[in-house]
Amino acid sequence: MAFNQTASNLFAQIAQMLELTGSDRFRVNAANKASRELKAQTTDLEPLAKAEDVKALTALEGIGKGTATKLIELAQTGSISEHQELSNQVPKGLMEVLSIPGLGPKTVKLMWDDLKIESINDLKNEIAKGSVAELPRMGAKTIENIVAAIEFMESSGDRLHLGLAYPIAQSIVEHMREIPGTQRVQYAGSLRRGEETIGDIDILIATTDPDAAKESFTTMPGVTRVLASGDTKSSIRSELSSANERFKDLSTPAEIQIDLRIVPAESWGAALAYFTGSKDHNVALRKLAIKQGMTLNEYGLFRNNDDRNDPIACETEEGIYLALGIASVPPTLRQDRGEIQTEELPHLIELSDIKADLHTHTTDSDGKLSLKESATLAKDRGFHTLAITDHSQSSAIANGLKPDRLKKQIKAVHKFNDSFEGLTVIAGSEVDILVDGSLDYDDDLLNALDIVVASPHAGLRAKPKQATKRLLKAIEHPSVHIIGHPTGRLIQRRAGLEPDMNELIAAAIEHDVALEINAHWMRLDLRDTHIRAAVEAGCKIAINCDVHHASDYDNLIFGVLTGQRGWLTPDLCVNAWDHDKLHAWLQSKR
């Protein structure tokens, strides 16, 4: 939602500027917390802020009176006075300097105070003059890394999609696993938490031969630059050679930074938890440890004043959570969104739970698989049901099916299903939700389909109220089973619709409609915060791959990870139901 995102960004900038101006830690932390909470909200806060409804705003989790007051100010004036006042003190270019990897607020403030550095160009000039080298802790290697980071920023794009980072990390883990001496190896960080975009890749390894691990890591195929090669940490830049050729037109970085951390085998669990994060989750864990008279770090959990060679727990993540007296938290839930306070965490959806894909395309529209090829792939994955849902007639660019073609396809799919063993193949359509909320086929044809996935494809810049009204009308249609990629967003490329998600969720429950998590890593729509709201309300969720290519079936893991981040359980996911339960639900709307 545009207002929420704008507010979240402003509070994040306020926190950064407060640090640069030397404000106290309490104010910095408060601004950062407000930014996080606003980003996680599923309710559009603009109407509440415009109505000056402080009571309703502060009733929302994480929104205090101070934050509510600033939201009201933003809604009424288009700005926050604190942000404007700080912006007058902090040069705009200094914020760009702060975005350089490896430069924190303290260092940037020192550069500003001592060298009058107020932009990246200023920094480059001062480095060239040699004055940066005279600052504390600015050795030759540190400056070399800053120069490389600036070059990297100027030559590369934004954060990398989860779906592009994931196979790279997997291949590195497999590479490191084959090195003699390797005991354990795993990727960590935001990738392990299943976040939709990744800044860099963190790899942890426990080994009896650190030198061999370091050497093999820094000389892997694809390495373009070695940034560091130390006893416990090595950093490289690697070209994205594993990115699929058909996505070469995306605005993705040409390289990605990958860090290898060598950790003691006996501290594996503590290190993995620490470097997986998130930062907010780790801070909450450390506070919990302090309350119990303990200290938690990447080496283990210790009693205060005890021998640091005798930790209470360190070998496994589970052991650390157990010693702290709380449930073991899966990586995807480590967001400091109530997971630590929850006595019994839910059994989250797993990849193995998915037994059906209900959103796939064939060569009849814009897919690259024949009906038989797609069915064979689905059967090989152990699915019990596959829905063929080619595009509807308004999607001309996707070779959408006119009514006569769809009628022929329905007959062909049913005939194929009668002869294909081990998988139920059903006839459906991904039907466009037109801008007025009506569907792309008449009711008789819709009722002839086994499944209807109704999706928005055009008019994706509509105002929130219009978008909500449009999607509500589709949800209320008695033939609709699933709302596909409800916002129509493309990560880092298109914001998509910004409907009132709580209204959609309530309507979906009332009309027995599932909301889709589109598993393609460019979409991941619904996003995690939407899913959390849907799960808490008891709304049905579908996880579909939106298959166009054979490799799209591999995207299922990204939908599952996103579902986990939203606390999704198998009972609410229609794709995890057994054959009879799923088909009974499908038939209930016919």
C-alpha positions as CSV (number, residue, x, y, z in Angstrom):
1,M,0.0,0.0,0.0
2,A,1.5,3.3,-1.2
3,F,0.9,5.3,2.0
4,N,2.2,2.5,4.3
5,Q,5.3,2.1,2.2
6,T,5.9,5.8,2.0
7,A,5.6,6.1,5.7
8,S,7.9,3.1,6.3
9,N,10.5,4.6,4.0
10,L,10.4,8.0,5.8
11,F,10.8,6.4,9.2
12,A,13.7,4.4,8.0
13,Q,15.3,7.5,6.7
14,I,14.6,9.3,9.9
15,A,16.4,6.6,11.8
16,Q,19.5,6.9,9.5
17,M,19.6,10.7,9.8
18,L,19.2,10.5,13.6
19,E,22.3,8.3,13.7
20,L,24.2,10.7,11.4
21,T,23.4,13.6,13.6
22,G,24.4,11.8,16.8
23,S,20.9,11.4,18.4
24,D,20.4,9.0,21.2
25,R,19.9,5.3,20.6
26,F,16.3,5.3,21.9
27,R,15.1,7.7,19.2
28,V,16.9,5.7,16.5
29,N,15.5,2.4,17.6
30,A,12.0,3.9,17.9
31,A,12.1,5.1,14.3
32,N,13.5,1.8,13.0
33,K,10.7,-0.1,14.8
34,A,8.1,2.2,13.4
35,S,9.5,1.6,9.9
36,R,9.3,-2.2,10.3
37,E,5.8,-2.2,11.7
38,L,4.4,0.1,9.0
39,K,5.9,-2.2,6.3
40,A,4.3,-5.2,7.9
41,Q,0.8,-3.7,8.1
42,T,-1.9,-5.2,5.8
43,T,-4.4,-2.4,6.4
44,D,-4.2,0.8,4.4
45,L,-3.5,3.3,7.1
46,E,-4.2,6.4,5.0
47,P,-7.9,6.6,5.6
48,L,-7.4,6.3,9.4
49,A,-4.7,8.9,9.3
50,K,-6.7,11.3,7.2
51,A,-9.6,10.9,9.7
52,E,-7.2,11.6,12.6
53,D,-8.3,8.4,14.2
54,V,-5.5,8.0,16.8
55,K,-7.4,5.4,18.7
56,A,-7.8,3.1,15.6
57,L,-4.1,3.6,14.6
58,T,-2.7,2.9,18.1
59,A,-4.9,-0.2,18.3
60,L,-2.7,-1.7,15.6
61,E,0.3,-3.8,16.6
62,G,3.4,-1.7,16.9
63,I,1.8,1.7,16.3
64,G,2.3,4.0,19.3
65,K,0.9,7.5,19.8
66,G,4.0,9.2,18.5
67,T,4.0,7.2,15.3
68,A,0.2,7.8,14.9
69,T,0.7,11.5,15.2
70,K,3.3,11.5,12.5
71,L,1.1,9.4,10.2
72,I,-1.7,11.9,10.6
73,E,0.7,14.7,9.7
74,L,1.9,12.7,6.6
75,A,-1.7,12.1,5.5
76,Q,-2.6,15.8,5.9
77,T,0.5,17.5,4.6
78,G,2.3,14.9,2.5
79,S,5.4,15.1,4.8
80,I,6.7,14.6,8.3
81,S,8.2,17.7,9.9
82,E,10.9,15.6,11.8
83,H,12.0,14.2,8.4
84,Q,12.1,17.6,6.9
85,E,14.1,19.1,9.8
86,L,16.6,16.3,9.6
87,S,16.8,16.5,5.8
88,N,17.8,20.2,6.3
89,Q,20.7,19.0,8.5
90,V,21.9,16.0,6.5
91,P,23.1,16.4,2.9
92,K,21.2,14.2,0.5
93,G,24.4,12.8,-0.9
94,L,25.5,11.6,2.6
95,M,22.6,9.2,2.6
96,E,23.9,7.7,-0.6
97,V,27.3,7.3,1.1
98,L,25.6,5.4,3.9
99,S,24.2,2.9,1.4
100,I,27.7,1.7,0.5
101,P,28.2,-1.8,1.8
102,G,30.6,-1.9,4.7
103,L,30.1,1.7,5.8
104,G,28.1,2.2,9.0
105,P,26.6,5.4,10.4
106,K,29.6,6.0,12.8
107,T,32.1,5.8,10.0
108,V,30.0,8.0,7.7
109,K,29.5,10.5,10.4
110,L,33.3,10.6,11.0
111,M,33.9,11.2,7.3
112,W,31.3,14.0,7.3
113,D,32.7,15.7,10.5
114,D,36.4,15.4,9.7
115,L,36.6,15.5,5.9
116,K,33.3,17.2,5.0
117,I,32.4,14.3,2.8
118,E,28.8,14.8,1.7
119,S,28.5,12.6,-1.4
120,I,29.9,9.5,-3.1
121,N,31.9,11.8,-5.4
122,D,33.4,13.6,-2.4
123,L,34.3,10.2,-0.9
124,K,36.0,9.1,-4.2
125,N,38.0,12.4,-4.3
126,E,39.1,12.2,-0.7
127,I,40.2,8.6,-1.2
128,A,42.2,9.7,-4.2
129,K,43.9,12.4,-2.1
130,G,44.7,9.9,0.6
131,S,42.9,11.8,3.4
132,V,40.5,8.9,4.1
133,A,43.5,6.7,5.0
134,E,44.2,9.0,7.9
135,L,40.9,8.3,9.6
136,P,40.8,5.6,12.4
137,R,40.5,2.0,11.3
138,M,40.9,2.9,7.6
139,G,43.7,0.6,6.5
140,A,44.6,0.0,2.8
141,K,42.5,-3.1,2.6
142,T,39.4,-1.3,4.0
143,I,39.8,1.5,1.5
144,E,40.3,-1.0,-1.3
145,N,37.0,-2.6,-0.3
146,I,35.2,0.7,-0.2
147,V,36.4,1.5,-3.7
148,A,35.3,-1.9,-4.9
149,A,31.9,-1.5,-3.3
150,I,31.4,1.9,-5.0
151,E,32.3,0.3,-8.4
152,F,30.0,-2.6,-7.6
153,M,27.1,-0.3,-6.8
154,E,27.6,1.8,-9.9
155,S,27.8,-1.2,-12.2
156,S,25.1,-3.4,-10.7
157,G,21.4,-3.2,-10.1
158,D,19.2,-3.7,-7.0
159,R,18.9,-6.7,-4.7
160,L,18.8,-10.1,-6.3
161,H,15.5,-12.1,-6.5
162,L,15.2,-15.0,-4.2
163,G,14.8,-17.3,-7.2
164,L,18.1,-16.3,-8.7
165,A,20.1,-16.4,-5.4
166,Y,18.7,-19.7,-4.3
167,P,20.3,-22.0,-7.0
168,I,23.6,-20.1,-6.7
169,A,23.7,-20.7,-2.9
170,Q,22.8,-24.4,-3.4
171,S,25.6,-24.9,-5.9
172,I,28.1,-23.3,-3.6
173,V,27.0,-25.4,-0.7
174,E,27.4,-28.5,-2.9
175,H,30.8,-27.3,-4.0
176,M,32.0,-26.7,-0.4
177,R,30.6,-30.0,0.8
178,E,33.0,-31.9,-1.5
179,I,36.1,-30.2,-0.1
180,P,38.1,-32.6,2.2
181,G,37.7,-31.7,5.8
182,T,34.2,-30.2,5.5
183,Q,32.0,-31.2,8.4
184,R,28.9,-29.1,7.9
185,V,28.0,-26.4,5.4
186,Q,24.8,-24.3,5.0
187,Y,23.7,-21.0,3.5
188,A,22.3,-18.5,6.1
189,G,21.1,-14.9,6.1
190,S,18.0,-13.5,4.3
191,L,18.2,-16.4,1.9
192,R,17.6,-19.0,4.6
193,R,14.8,-16.8,5.9
194,G,13.1,-17.0,2.5
195,E,13.0,-13.2,1.9
196,E,11.9,-12.1,-1.5
197,T,15.1,-10.3,-2.4
198,I,18.7,-11.0,-1.3
199,G,21.5,-8.5,-0.7
200,D,24.3,-11.0,-0.6
201,I,24.8,-14.7,0.1
202,D,26.1,-16.0,3.4
203,I,27.7,-19.4,3.6
204,L,28.7,-21.1,6.9
205,I,31.2,-24.0,7.1
206,A,32.6,-26.1,9.8
207,T,35.8,-27.8,8.7
208,T,39.0,-29.5,9.9
209,D,40.9,-27.8,7.0
210,P,40.1,-24.1,7.0
211,D,42.9,-23.3,4.5
212,A,41.4,-25.8,1.9
213,A,38.0,-24.3,2.4
214,K,39.2,-20.8,1.9
215,E,41.3,-21.6,-1.1
216,S,38.5,-23.5,-2.8
217,F,35.9,-20.8,-2.1
218,T,38.0,-17.9,-3.5
219,T,39.0,-19.8,-6.6
220,M,35.5,-21.1,-7.6
221,P,34.4,-20.7,-11.2
222,G,32.7,-17.4,-11.6
223,V,34.7,-15.5,-9.0
224,T,35.5,-12.0,-10.4
225,R,37.1,-10.5,-7.3
226,V,38.4,-11.6,-3.9
227,L,37.5,-8.9,-1.4
228,A,38.9,-10.7,1.7
229,S,40.5,-13.9,2.6
230,G,41.0,-14.2,6.3
231,D,41.1,-16.9,8.9
232,T,37.4,-16.9,9.7
233,K,35.8,-14.9,6.8
234,S,36.4,-14.7,3.1
235,S,34.4,-12.5,0.7
236,I,34.1,-12.7,-3.1
237,R,32.2,-11.2,-5.9
238,S,30.8,-13.7,-8.4
239,E,29.1,-13.3,-11.7
240,L,25.5,-14.4,-12.0
241,S,26.3,-17.1,-14.6
242,S,23.6,-19.4,-13.2
243,A,20.8,-17.0,-13.9
244,N,18.5,-18.5,-16.5
245,E,19.0,-17.1,-20.0
246,R,15.4,-16.3,-20.5
247,F,15.5,-13.8,-17.7
248,K,18.5,-11.9,-19.1
249,D,16.3,-8.8,-19.8
250,L,15.6,-8.3,-16.1
251,S,17.3,-5.4,-14.2
252,T,19.4,-7.7,-12.0
253,P,23.0,-7.2,-10.8
254,A,25.8,-8.5,-12.9
255,E,27.5,-9.8,-9.8
256,I,26.6,-10.8,-6.2
257,Q,28.8,-10.7,-3.1
258,I,29.2,-14.0,-1.3
259,D,30.7,-14.3,2.2
260,L,32.1,-17.5,3.6
261,R,32.4,-17.8,7.4
262,I,34.4,-20.5,9.0
263,V,33.0,-21.4,12.4
264,P,33.9,-24.0,15.0
265,A,32.0,-27.3,14.7
266,E,31.1,-27.2,18.4
267,S,29.5,-23.7,17.9
268,W,27.6,-24.6,14.7
269,G,24.1,-24.1,16.1
270,A,24.9,-20.7,17.7
271,A,26.7,-19.5,14.6
272,L,24.0,-20.6,12.2
273,A,21.3,-18.9,14.3
274,Y,23.3,-15.7,14.6
275,F,24.1,-15.4,10.9
276,T,20.6,-16.5,9.8
277,G,19.1,-13.5,11.7
278,S,17.1,-11.5,11.3
279,K,18.7,-8.7,13.2
280,D,15.5,-8.0,15.1
281,H,14.9,-11.6,16.0
282,N,18.5,-11.9,17.3
283,V,18.1,-8.8,19.4
284,A,14.9,-10.2,20.9
285,L,16.7,-13.5,21.7
286,R,19.6,-11.6,23.3
287,K,17.2,-9.6,25.5
288,L,15.5,-12.8,26.6
289,A,18.9,-14.3,27.5
290,I,19.8,-11.2,29.5
291,K,16.6,-11.4,31.5
292,Q,17.5,-15.0,32.4
293,G,21.1,-14.1,33.5
294,M,22.7,-15.3,30.3
295,T,24.6,-14.1,27.3
296,L,24.0,-15.2,23.7
297,N,26.4,-14.7,20.8
298,E,27.6,-16.5,17.8
299,Y,29.6,-18.9,19.9
300,G,26.9,-20.1,22.2
301,L,24.6,-19.4,25.2
302,F,26.5,-18.8,28.4
303,R,25.6,-18.2,32.1
304,N,26.9,-14.8,33.1
305,N,30.3,-15.0,34.8
306,D,30.7,-18.6,33.8
307,D,33.6,-20.1,31.9
308,R,33.3,-19.1,28.3
309,N,34.6,-22.5,27.4
310,D,31.5,-24.1,29.0
311,P,28.4,-22.9,27.1
312,I,24.9,-24.0,28.1
313,A,24.0,-24.6,24.5
314,C,25.9,-24.1,21.2
315,E,25.9,-27.2,19.0
316,T,22.3,-26.9,17.6
317,E,19.8,-24.1,17.1
318,E,17.2,-26.2,18.8
319,G,19.3,-26.6,21.9
320,I,19.6,-22.8,22.2
321,Y,15.9,-22.2,21.9
322,L,15.3,-25.0,24.4
323,A,17.7,-23.6,26.9
324,L,16.0,-20.2,26.6
325,G,12.7,-21.9,27.4
326,I,10.9,-21.2,24.1
327,A,9.8,-23.1,21.1
328,S,12.4,-23.7,18.3
329,V,11.7,-21.1,15.7
330,P,11.9,-22.1,12.0
331,P,14.2,-19.7,10.0
332,T,11.3,-18.3,7.9
333,L,9.6,-17.1,11.1
334,R,12.6,-15.2,12.6
335,Q,11.2,-11.7,12.0
336,D,10.4,-10.6,15.6
337,R,6.7,-10.7,14.7
338,G,5.5,-12.6,17.8
339,E,7.4,-15.9,17.2
340,I,9.3,-15.7,20.4
341,Q,6.2,-15.0,22.5
342,T,4.1,-17.8,21.0
343,E,4.1,-20.8,23.3
344,E,3.3,-23.3,20.6
345,L,4.3,-22.4,17.0
346,P,2.2,-23.8,14.2
347,H,3.2,-26.8,12.0
348,L,4.2,-24.8,8.9
349,I,3.5,-25.9,5.3
350,E,6.3,-27.9,3.8
351,L,7.3,-28.6,0.2
352,S,6.4,-32.2,0.6
353,D,2.8,-31.2,1.6
354,I,2.0,-29.9,-1.8
355,K,0.0,-32.5,-3.9
356,A,-1.6,-30.4,-6.6
357,D,-0.9,-27.4,-8.9
358,L,-4.0,-25.5,-9.8
359,H,-2.6,-22.8,-12.1
360,T,-0.7,-24.0,-15.2
361,H,-0.5,-23.0,-18.9
362,T,0.1,-25.0,-22.0
363,T,0.9,-24.3,-25.7
364,D,-2.8,-23.6,-26.2
365,S,-2.0,-20.1,-24.8
366,D,1.5,-18.8,-23.9
367,G,2.9,-21.9,-22.2
368,K,5.8,-24.0,-23.6
369,L,4.5,-27.4,-22.5
370,S,2.0,-29.6,-24.1
371,L,-0.8,-31.1,-22.0
372,K,0.9,-34.4,-21.8
373,E,4.3,-32.9,-21.0
374,S,2.9,-30.9,-18.1
375,A,0.9,-33.8,-16.8
376,T,3.9,-36.1,-16.9
377,L,6.0,-33.6,-14.9
378,A,3.2,-33.2,-12.3
379,K,2.8,-36.9,-11.9
380,D,6.6,-37.3,-11.5
381,R,6.4,-34.9,-8.6
382,G,3.9,-37.0,-6.8
383,F,0.9,-34.7,-7.4
384,H,-2.6,-36.1,-7.5
385,T,-4.2,-33.2,-9.4
386,L,-3.2,-30.8,-12.1
387,A,-5.4,-28.0,-13.4
388,I,-4.9,-26.7,-16.9
389,T,-5.7,-22.9,-16.7
390,D,-4.7,-21.2,-20.0
391,H,-5.4,-17.5,-20.4
392,S,-8.8,-16.1,-21.2
393,Q,-9.8,-14.2,-24.3
394,S,-8.9,-10.7,-23.2
395,S,-5.2,-11.7,-22.8
396,A,-4.6,-11.4,-26.5
397,I,-0.8,-11.0,-26.0
398,A,-0.8,-14.4,-24.2
399,N,-2.9,-16.0,-27.0
400,G,-5.9,-16.2,-24.7
401,L,-8.6,-18.7,-25.7
402,K,-11.8,-17.5,-27.4
403,P,-14.9,-19.3,-26.1
404,D,-15.0,-21.8,-29.0
405,R,-11.3,-22.7,-28.4
406,L,-11.9,-23.1,-24.6
407,K,-14.9,-25.4,-25.2
408,K,-12.7,-27.6,-27.4
409,Q,-9.9,-27.5,-24.8
410,I,-12.3,-28.6,-22.0
411,K,-13.3,-31.7,-24.1
412,A,-9.7,-32.4,-24.9
413,V,-8.6,-32.2,-21.2
414,H,-11.4,-34.4,-20.1
415,K,-10.6,-37.0,-22.8
416,F,-6.9,-36.9,-21.8
417,N,-7.8,-37.4,-18.2
418,D,-9.8,-40.5,-19.0
419,S,-6.7,-42.1,-20.5
420,F,-3.9,-40.8,-18.3
421,E,-3.1,-42.9,-15.2
422,G,-1.9,-41.8,-11.8
423,L,-3.0,-38.1,-12.0
424,T,-6.4,-36.3,-12.2
425,V,-6.2,-33.6,-14.8
426,I,-9.0,-31.0,-14.7
427,A,-10.1,-28.3,-17.2
428,G,-9.9,-24.7,-16.0
429,S,-9.0,-21.2,-17.0
430,E,-7.1,-18.3,-15.7
431,V,-9.9,-15.8,-16.3
432,D,-9.1,-12.1,-16.5
433,I,-10.7,-9.9,-13.9
434,L,-11.7,-7.0,-16.1
435,V,-11.3,-3.4,-14.8
436,D,-14.9,-3.3,-13.7
437,G,-14.6,-6.5,-11.8
438,S,-16.5,-8.7,-14.3
439,L,-15.0,-11.9,-15.6
440,D,-13.8,-12.6,-19.2
441,Y,-16.3,-15.3,-20.1
442,D,-20.1,-15.6,-19.6
443,D,-21.5,-17.6,-16.7
444,D,-22.5,-20.7,-18.7
445,L,-18.9,-21.1,-19.9
446,L,-17.5,-20.5,-16.5
447,N,-19.7,-23.1,-15.0
448,A,-18.5,-25.6,-17.6
449,L,-15.0,-25.3,-16.1
450,D,-13.8,-27.6,-13.3
451,I,-11.9,-24.7,-11.8
452,V,-11.7,-20.9,-12.3
453,V,-8.6,-18.9,-11.3
454,A,-9.6,-15.3,-11.6
455,S,-6.6,-12.9,-12.0
456,P,-6.0,-9.2,-12.6
457,H,-3.6,-8.5,-15.5
458,A,-4.5,-5.1,-16.8
459,G,-5.4,-1.8,-15.1
460,L,-2.8,-2.4,-12.3
461,R,-2.4,1.2,-11.4
462,A,-5.9,1.7,-10.1
463,K,-6.6,3.5,-6.9
464,P,-6.9,1.4,-3.7
465,K,-10.7,1.8,-3.5
466,Q,-11.2,0.9,-7.1
467,A,-8.9,-2.1,-6.9
468,T,-10.7,-3.3,-3.8
469,K,-14.1,-3.0,-5.4
470,R,-12.9,-4.8,-8.6
471,L,-11.4,-7.7,-6.7
472,L,-14.4,-8.0,-4.3
473,K,-16.7,-8.4,-7.3
474,A,-14.6,-11.2,-8.7
475,I,-14.5,-13.0,-5.2
476,E,-18.3,-12.7,-5.0
477,H,-18.8,-14.5,-8.4
478,P,-20.1,-18.0,-7.6
479,S,-17.9,-19.7,-10.2
480,V,-14.6,-18.5,-8.8
481,H,-12.4,-20.8,-6.8
482,I,-9.1,-18.9,-6.6
483,I,-8.0,-15.3,-7.0
484,G,-4.7,-15.5,-8.8
485,H,-1.8,-13.2,-7.9
486,P,-4.2,-10.8,-6.3
487,T,-2.1,-7.6,-6.6
488,G,-0.4,-8.3,-9.9
489,R,2.9,-7.0,-8.6
490,L,6.3,-7.9,-10.1
491,I,9.0,-7.6,-7.5
492,Q,11.3,-4.6,-8.1
493,R,9.5,-3.9,-11.4
494,R,5.8,-3.2,-10.8
495,A,4.0,-2.3,-7.5
496,G,0.7,-3.7,-8.7
497,L,-2.7,-3.1,-7.1
498,E,-3.0,-1.9,-3.5
499,P,-6.5,-3.2,-2.3
500,D,-7.7,-3.3,1.2
501,M,-6.5,-6.8,1.9
502,N,-8.5,-7.3,5.1
503,E,-11.7,-6.7,3.0
504,L,-10.6,-9.2,0.4
505,I,-9.8,-11.7,3.1
506,A,-13.2,-11.3,4.8
507,A,-15.0,-11.7,1.4
508,A,-12.9,-14.7,0.4
509,I,-13.9,-16.5,3.7
510,E,-17.5,-15.6,3.2
511,H,-17.6,-16.9,-0.4
512,D,-15.3,-19.9,0.2
513,V,-12.6,-18.6,-2.2
514,A,-8.9,-19.2,-1.9
515,L,-6.3,-16.4,-2.3
516,E,-3.2,-17.4,-4.3
517,I,0.4,-17.3,-3.4
518,N,1.9,-17.2,-6.9
519,A,5.2,-19.1,-6.4
520,H,7.1,-17.5,-9.3
521,W,10.0,-15.6,-7.7
522,M,9.2,-12.5,-9.7
523,R,5.7,-12.4,-8.1
524,L,5.4,-14.0,-4.7
525,D,1.9,-12.6,-4.6
526,L,0.3,-12.8,-2.0
527,R,3.3,-11.5,-0.1
528,D,4.1,-12.7,3.4
529,T,2.4,-10.0,5.4
530,H,-0.9,-10.6,3.4
531,I,-0.6,-14.3,4.1
532,R,-0.2,-13.7,7.8
533,A,-3.4,-11.7,7.9
534,A,-5.2,-14.3,5.8
535,V,-4.0,-17.2,8.1
536,E,-5.0,-15.3,11.3
537,A,-8.5,-14.9,9.8
538,G,-8.8,-18.5,8.6
539,C,-8.8,-17.8,4.9
540,K,-8.0,-20.6,2.4
541,I,-4.7,-20.2,0.5
542,A,-3.5,-21.7,-2.8
543,I,0.2,-22.1,-3.7
544,N,0.5,-22.4,-7.4
545,C,3.5,-22.3,-9.8
546,D,1.8,-20.5,-12.7
547,V,3.6,-22.9,-14.9
548,H,4.6,-21.8,-18.4
549,H,8.0,-23.6,-18.7
550,A,9.1,-27.0,-17.3
551,S,11.5,-25.2,-14.9
552,D,8.5,-23.3,-13.4
553,Y,7.6,-26.3,-11.4
554,D,10.8,-25.8,-9.5
555,N,9.5,-22.4,-8.3
556,L,7.2,-24.2,-5.8
557,I,9.8,-23.9,-3.0
558,F,9.6,-20.1,-3.2
559,G,5.8,-20.2,-2.7
560,V,6.2,-22.5,0.2
561,L,8.9,-20.3,1.8
562,T,6.7,-17.3,1.4
563,G,3.8,-19.2,2.9
564,Q,5.9,-20.1,5.9
565,R,6.8,-16.5,6.4
566,G,3.1,-15.9,6.7
567,W,2.6,-18.7,9.2
568,L,0.7,-20.8,6.7
569,T,-0.3,-24.4,7.8
570,P,-1.2,-27.3,5.5
571,D,-4.9,-27.4,6.6
572,L,-5.5,-23.9,5.1
573,C,-3.6,-24.6,1.8
574,V,-5.9,-26.2,-0.7
575,N,-2.9,-27.7,-2.6
576,A,-2.0,-29.7,0.4
577,W,-5.4,-31.4,0.8
578,D,-5.9,-35.0,-0.2
579,H,-7.6,-35.8,-3.5
580,D,-11.1,-36.2,-2.3
581,K,-11.2,-33.2,-0.1
582,L,-9.8,-30.9,-2.8
583,H,-12.3,-32.2,-5.4
584,A,-15.2,-31.9,-3.0
585,W,-14.3,-28.2,-2.6
586,L,-14.0,-27.7,-6.3
587,Q,-17.4,-29.4,-6.9
588,S,-19.1,-27.4,-4.2
589,K,-19.0,-24.3,-6.4
590,R,-20.7,-26.1,-9.3
